[in-house]
Amino acid sequence: MPDLDETHDPGRKSWVASANAADSDFPIQNLPFGVFSRDTGTPRVCVAIGDQVLDLTFLEELGILTPAGSDRVFHTGTLNPFMALGPEKWTAARRGIARLLDADTPLLRDDARLCEVALVSQADVRMHLPFTVAGYTDFYASREHATNVGSMFRAPDNALLPNWLHIPIGYNGRASTVVVSGTDIRRPLGQLKGPQDDAPHLGPSAKLDFELELGAVVGQPSAMGQPITTAQAEQMMFGYVLLNDWSARDIQVWEYQPLGPFGSKAFGTTISPWIVTRDALAPFRVPTPERVKQLLPYLDEATPGNIDLQLEVDLRPDGAEPVTIAQTNAKYLYYSAAQQLTHHALTGCAMQVGDLLGSGTISGPDPESRGSLLELSWNGRDPVRVGDRTRTFLQDGDSVILRGWCEGEYRIGFGTCEGTILPATRMPSDP
Amino acid sequence: MPDLDETHDPGRKSWVASANAADSDFPIQNLPFGVFSRDTGTPRVCVAIGDQVLDLTFLEELGILTPAGSDRVFHTGTLNPFMALGPEKWTAARRGIARLLDADTPLLRDDARLCEVALVSQADVRMHLPFTVAGYTDFYASREHATNVGSMFRAPDNALLPNWLHIPIGYNGRASTVVVSGTDIRRPLGQLKGPQDDAPHLGPSAKLDFELELGAVVGQPSAMGQPITTAQAEQMMFGYVLLNDWSARDIQVWEYQPLGPFGSKAFGTTISPWIVTRDALAPFRVPTPERVKQLLPYLDEATPGNIDLQLEVDLRPDGAEPVTIAQTNAKYLYYSAAQQLTHHALTGCAMQVGDLLGSGTISGPDPESRGSLLELSWNGRDPVRVGDRTRTFLQDGDSVILRGWCEGEYRIGFGTCEGTILPATRMPSDP
């Protein structure tokens, strides 16, 4: 766990006034990294500060912020080169950015011409995928979620499979369809077969769902053939994003045996545009829940592995007001991101800069804290009230908006992770 | 299926004499693409011709072979930029290379100084991974393999799950550990739990296995949210490699429910260094086996989807002679690579230049045609004779060598795909 330092001082203020509002997701103690562009310009690396973005690509060009000395790392429109520098440089860069934005630092504050280029309103920029996703792995780390799903599809007294309390269960997902918040998601076609059908048919999914997850961004590689410790895994973690693992439950139930989910989860995964750094989250670390069974020693953690991160799902039916349909917390996860990463590398799987680890759906102990419509509607049995409408699964035009924030002496927000469902397409025919 | 043209003329000879030997894997009708380096030099793109490689990076620099006109595609040490050009350019480049190597073409043949740089003995080069693997997906497309595995772990009368005859079942694998032939493979550590054990323990896999597969290399992308037809899928296919999907059966059996194989198959996947093009394989295309159940129309193919490709597995125990332990054929695959790719994109999964699709273990109808030790030894029950030794699973120091070739009026060989097992490492401990 990173040390607390002046970047965590709750009394610190920024000369960017909007960052000092108590309800801002992006105070000077946060400084999440992202990639933005203006109009038709090329993507540039930035941090969020209040309602503005600070253009790090520009500051590096000027020599004001040079995390890699004479080399450039902010010029490719993706955070991967910066992440490759490693945790000491991440911490140093964060300290440098905080100093530049500190209320007492005149360098940018008093230079209107410099500020005009370096600082842009978030309302005027387009956010991009903040890093090139090397590999996307999705875990299944919430005991409540695994228990709910197991209860629905097997039986409540046999809900958790025998391996679940020993292994951070996960599977490889599809990196090519990880997209940034705001990207529309097309309802997938797939093979569908009801329990009474003789054979499957082709059609659009009728059980389209979201999954509220936390995404961990791996910023350092590991070597093929070489396991890592949880302490090493913790050091490899650059930061976290909100993640929506869109899922087609009816396609999934027909395809997933014996090799796991495939097309039912490959049509889109949405992440929030801001990577909130491990450093910024240091004051909000909490231990994982009490172990039901003792873990093997390679999964032991010397420092608290979880994050006390409040999470919320809003559903906005086409043309209506958004309604909050679930509230939960990332602290419920049974396995931390460092445990997931350690297990991932155990057999010798090489980890890469830019790997993304989804936590799996985060559900809590209460019915309102379930992180998917599958659970909220109990597979369609109990329609969910959304204002004056109801939903069992998602309809075309529905938007799902995830939010997350840590609340203490200040607020570390994740911004939003949003996507809207487009109607299914037809199968193409050959010319 | 590509048209047959002068590049398929069985009477054609090359001025590279070794290419005209009847047993050469690499006659002028083949011309598989790869990436090589000399000594400490940088990786360069090439084709195999007889026992030589032809340096395409050099020929592009000279302006002798320019598939992208004034742009360069052979300068990055990987085939991805060339693949991105699309099938018309692939075919044109292949024709151009065949002309350069034709016995009647003097340009290189009669220029000893040029040849000295352009042509290098395969014995003097190191081969590299021929392309950057964007995503690695592993299918399960052999009915015989799926039936064998189902018979072992469920029951012979219930061997195939209900979805298998309708869906080309597959799962996302791990791209970061796809390595080129000749790379050593370290025996993985993992969680192991015998049926009688109360709890799992950590240890090296005792059931380390190979899987004989055909790898299809996707050379063209598809858009997110957009399904493709089998005809489009066929056009997107650049070529094929041999593939060994190393598997730890004891880790797999404990981890794989409910989300599929993970660490048990993530520690290494070996491919042969030469991508044999779809064009070169055109004369050897054969239909997939008769359908047991009618497929949904989106999987229908207008042209023969399979390849009549003979396959062989040699096992070389440490210090001993190699022994052939399995012989089979890629024509047994129930689902073609184009069907696999079409199904992959069905839900809207974006495909990328450099995606690699493993066929799944290729087993045939006979006991000798089984493509894994799991099947050959029937999960350890029937030890396999390897010269004067026996094997149930792989031991440290064992090498596995895959070979493949099409045989007709000439031979289109795939070369070899080889890997050697290193002993397991220990878990690291924190400093």
Interface residues (C-beta under 8 A of the other chain):
Chain A: A134 G135 Y140 L161 N163 H166 I167 I169 G170 Y171 N172 G173 R174 A175 S176 T177 V179 I185 R186 P188 L189 G190 Q191 K193 A199 P200 H201 L202 S205 M224 G225 Q226 P227 I228 T229 A231 Q232 A248 I251 W254 E255 Y256 Q257 P258 L259 G260 P261 F262 G263 S264 A266 F267 G268 K293 Q294 L296 P297 Y298 A302 H343 H344 L346 T347 G348 C349 A350 M351 Q352 D355 L422 T425 M427 P428 S429 D430
Chain B: A134 G135 Y140 L161 N163 H166 I167 I169 G170 Y171 N172 G173 R174 A175 S176 T177 V179 I185 R186 P188 L189 G190 Q191 K193 A199 P200 H201 L202 S205 M224 G225 Q226 P227 I228 T229 A231 Q232 A248 I251 W254 E255 Y256 Q257 P258 L259 G260 P261 F262 G263 S264 A266 F267 G268 K293 Q294 L296 P297 Y298 A302 H343 H344 L346 T347 G348 C349 A350 M351 Q352 D355 L422 T425 M427 P428 S429 D430
